Every structure is written in C-alpha cells, then in structure tokens.
Amino acid sequence: MHKRLFFSDIDGTLIRSDGTISDALAAALCDMARAGHSLILTSGRPLSSILSVKDYLENKIGTSFPDSYIIANNGTLIYDCKTERPVYEKTLPFELVDLLQTIADQFHIHIQTYAGDAIVCKSRNEEINFYRRKIALPLLTGERFTDILPCEPYKMLTIGLEGTCQLMPLKHYIEENLADRVQAIFSGPYYMELIRSDAGKGQALHFLCDYLSVPYEHSYAAGDSENDISMIQAAGMGYAMAAGDEKVKSSADKITALDCEHDGLLEIIDTILKA
C-alpha cells in the first residue's frame, strides 16, 4: 500500500456551515486514517483555529491520522502536530506590513494581521465582529501593527462586507505595484488574503510531499476558493467543490458531484481508499 496525502481546505470544503461533519464523513475519514493515509488540514485560518478543528475531527472519528501536519495561513506555515513545531515558515517583513497597512487605509479597507493566537487591527469594528462570529480569537488593537507584533506575521487579511467588488481596487493596486513581493488572493466572498509572492498552499503541498517522501502523484487536494487553486493544481489529483468558485472549477482535474453541506468529500476519500 502506498501512502496517500489528502490536502483539504476547511471552510466550504470539509466543515459544513454549522461547523460540523456528518457521521458518514466521519466514518470515511476513520477508514482513511486506519488505512495509513493522512489528512492535511490546509486553510487560510491561523494555526490555533485549525488546531481546534483538528481536535474536533479526532474526537468525532475516534482516531488520529498518521503524519499529523497542518498547513495554516494559506501555506505560509506548516506545523508538525507531534513535535508542536513549525517545519516551514514564510513571513511578511515588518516594512511590508507597514506598507500594506498604509495602502489598505488609503483604500478605506479593513485590514488585520495576527500575533500568535490574537487578531491585530486598529479598532473593533463591524468587520471584526463579522469575522469573529466564526473565528473567535482574542483581539489586540493599536494604530500601528508593527508596534504590537512580537515577530513577523504569516499573513494579513482584508475584509470587505460588500463583497469582492469592494476589495478589487486594492487587489489591482497590489498586482500592479507589489506583485514581486505580495500576492492578494480571495479566500471567500468577503476575505482577501495578503501573503508573500513566493508562498501559497501549492508550494506548501510540494514541500510536505518532499519532506515526507511521498510522490506528488500520491497527493490529493480539495478546495472551493481562489486561495485553493495553487494547491489543486499542485496535487496529483485536484478537486473543486461543487459549490466552489468558477475559477477554482476551471483549475481542477475533477469537480465533486456534491457540495460541502452534502458530503462532497466522500467521493474523494473513496477514490483514495481504492487507489
């Protein structure tokens, strides 16, 4: 049996809108773990939030996966859950954090970053309240992020409650002026992630396959948003979710028949188990 790595996005892919998975999906994940394959949670979420999802999944399925790693912050951090240490990091330099904060302010766009388990932003606002309904991290506020941050962050996040149209002018500006240093990618209808231009979920997938000596062709990936495209394209078999973004679907090898709310991942796990 050849080990398979399944790189799965979380929101809109693995976890339903109510934050749960079904008993049927739990049983399939359990079968996958017992067969020696690994589930790699791969998300734009910060590490502490993904660890909470991992704990929920392991309690639900009653076992843990071999090679327990997490890819957080859109591929800028790979974390070994057994040693509780990073094995790969790509952070934003402080001068870039200052610059991106200034540019976002000029566009009147909410921007935030992260210090460990805490959100860092200028003040509590409607965008922060919206974000923390799902990701309930502590909040640190201050005028200048770099005065608060103890070390370089993995990413920054902009939020536009009017949708992607509100964030597009900022995205175009970054692509025209900072493309050699920063990439701006959507991770949902209201979120745009800012990470280093040499980072991403796809690069993290390739690193982890090499690190674990697993051929790329034995990797599978699934996602629904723009920030999943590099991962879907990097995997041996890349899936877009049925309810995913059209750009994601056009980049995938296959599209699931069902969406996240109806266990769309079951067909992928079945393919892995039969491989």
PAMAR-994486 format. One record per residue (C-alpha): x, y, z. Coordinates in pm, whole numbers, plus 50000, padded with zeros to 5 digits. Layout:
N
XYZ ...
% end
This chain:
275
500005000050000 501325034349903 500555062450147 498285090050015 498175125950141 494835143450122 495175181450147 491755195350235 490595231050276 488315235650576 485535261150522 483255252850232 485105220150172 485445198150481 483395215250751 479725223550699 478415258750761 477385248551115 480985238351195 480375200651192 480865169950974 478345142050922 478595107351074 479095093250722 482075115950653 483505108450998 483335071050924 485085075750589 487845096750747 488295069951012 488685043450740 491245065650566 493275070350885 493225032950967 494405025450612 497505046550677 496635077150470 496885112650603 494515142150609 496415175050594 494185203950706 495115232550474 493505266250536 493785303750540 492885302150907 495565308651169 497095278551342 495125279551670 491825279151482 492895249051273 494075230451582 490555234151721 489165218451402 491735190251427 490695182851787 487035182351686 487715158451396 489795134251602 487135133251874 484455127651611 486235099751422 487815084151731 491375082651597 494225104151470 495905105051131 499485093451070 501875121650974 499865148151156 500665181650994 498725213850946 499165239550669 497995273050807 497755309150693 497385300050325 500535279150308 502925302250490 503215278650790 503505240750808 503165227951163 504125193551295 501425184351547 503555157451711 506605178951784 504465210551814 506955229151597 506915245651254 508785227850976 508275255650719 507625293050751 507325322650514 506575355150695 505905390950584 508765415350665 507825443550901 508385470450637 505895452650413 503375450650699 503655488350745 503285494550373 500235472050332 498535487350634 499085522250489 497775512050145 494675495050288 493935526150495 494185547550181 491605525050012 489425526250328 489585488350354 489685469750686 492975451350731 494195428951012 497065405651093 497915380851368 500195378951671 500245342851784 496655334251876 495405370251859 493985392251585 495755425851544 493805455351400 493315492651454 489995490551637 486945469051695 484525474251404 481785457551204 484305437151002 485975423451315 482615414051465 481695396151143 485005377251131 484915366551496 481495350151461 483335320351310 486925325451426 486705337051788 490295347251854 491395373552108 491785409151982 494695433552010 494215469151885 496595497351802 497275523451538 500465507251403 500565469251375 504345467151395 504245483551738 502155453951860 503595424351671 506295404751857 507555389351531 506885390051157 503365377251076 502505349850832 499805369650653 497475399350653 493755398050583 491435424050433 487665422250479 485015437950256 481465432750380 480135444950045 481815415449877 484775410649645 483845441649445 484835462949744 488275446449759 489065445449385 490595480549362 493075471549635 493805438049465 494525455649134 496815480749305 498835453349472 499095433349149 500285463948958 502765477049217 503805449049455 503435416549259 507095407649309 506635408349687 502945402149768 500035382249631 496425391249702 494065361449680 490415357249774 489575330950034 485825337350032 483265363149925 484345388250192 488025379750251 491235387650062 494485373150191 497855390650157 500875367450166 504375366550023 504575361949648 506715330649692 504235313649929 500895296049896 499085263349950 500595248049636 504165254749745 503355240650090 501895209049935 505065202749734 507275209350037 505355184850256 505315157649990 509105161049958 509525162750336 507565130350384 508995113650070 505545109849916 505405113149535 503285142349411 501105118049218 500045102749552 498635136049671 495025147449652 493635182249718 490185197649751 489015233449787 486415258849689 488045293449682 490715311949487 493325306049757 492955268449693 493875269949323 497635266049364 497065235549587 494575219849347 496975224649057 499975211649255 498325179149367 498425146649177 494605149149166 492925182349237 489205185749313 486995216449318 483885215349531 480525215349353 479595249149506 483085263649455 484205294349268 484175290948888 487905299048868 488545270249105 486465246448898 488335255648580 491665248148751 490675213848887 491075178848747 487595170048877 484575186649037 482775168849317 479205158349246 478015171749583 478865202649785 480305205250135 476885205050301 476155171250140 479475153050197 481145161349868 484445147950001 483135112350027 483865105249662 487485116949705 488035095350013 486515065749828 488995071249544 491895072749792 490805040649965 490525022449631 493855035549496 
% end
